[in-house]
Amino acid sequence: MTEPSRLNVGDTAPAFTLPSDSGKDVSLSDYAGKRVIVYFYPRANTPGCTKEACDFRDNLAQFNDSDTAVLGISPDPVEKLAKFRDDHELTFPLLSDESKEVMTAWGAFGEKKNYGKIVQGVIRSTFLVGTDGTIESAQYNVKATGHVGRLLRDLPL
């Protein structure tokens, strides 16, 4: 199994500009000077992804209090992301990476095991990008349930 190239603490976060659930393009550079949690998830409106997104929504005030933005990225089209946002009252930007180029650059797309089989897919991953644009935390193969609580407990927010 060939692992996708991964980001490490201290690496410069790969730049991106992607369409959002609101129809506007969002760039990582829009958050220059601010900390940003960038998380990658496989598919909107699936049980695990919904749980993870709602956990971010329910804890957004704590991230905002520490001047940390949250961005969710999936390969879903913008229309599906807008429905996901509306269905679950999500209050942070959801970005569409249908080409999977950004996911690949961040090491969040590639070969993974799914029910014992090796498949190509989104690797559920979360990153904390520091105010200087470098990776402060890189977490791959995270579990959807309980992940946000662990972030709040373990990251220096």
Phi, psi and omega in degrees: 000128180268118179285141172292154178292137186248154175272150179235161176306133180097342177291153173284131179294129178298133180291151174205156168223121183225152174289145183250172178300339179270358180090355180261149174285140178235133178244149174301325181295343175298340184252019180306134180085001180236152174278145183222131168267122176248118179236142182249133181222152188291313187201131178296148175063027169255158188305309182294316181293324177294315179301313181297314181297318180292326175296318176298316179302313185291340181248010185300325180301321179294322176293316180298321180299332178262018178056044179240121178275161177235132175231128175255136182231131175218170178277006181292149174292157184306320182298320179291323178294322179296320178294317177302313178301311183292319181298327187240013177050048180283139190239024175225158184294137172250127186247145183258123177238067184298329180282343182066015179293317180292315178304317180295317180298330181268000181076019184256013174218135178160202181288137176209164176268132177227112183053042175083354179254148176273124181225163171270131179184182178285131177261111183302116188218152179222138181230145169250119178260127181283172182299337179267005177084011177258158180285121176265334178207135177230116182236120180250154178056043180282156176272140181295316184277126177086353184297314183295320177300319177295321177300312182297326181283320191263335183272147179280073181270000000 
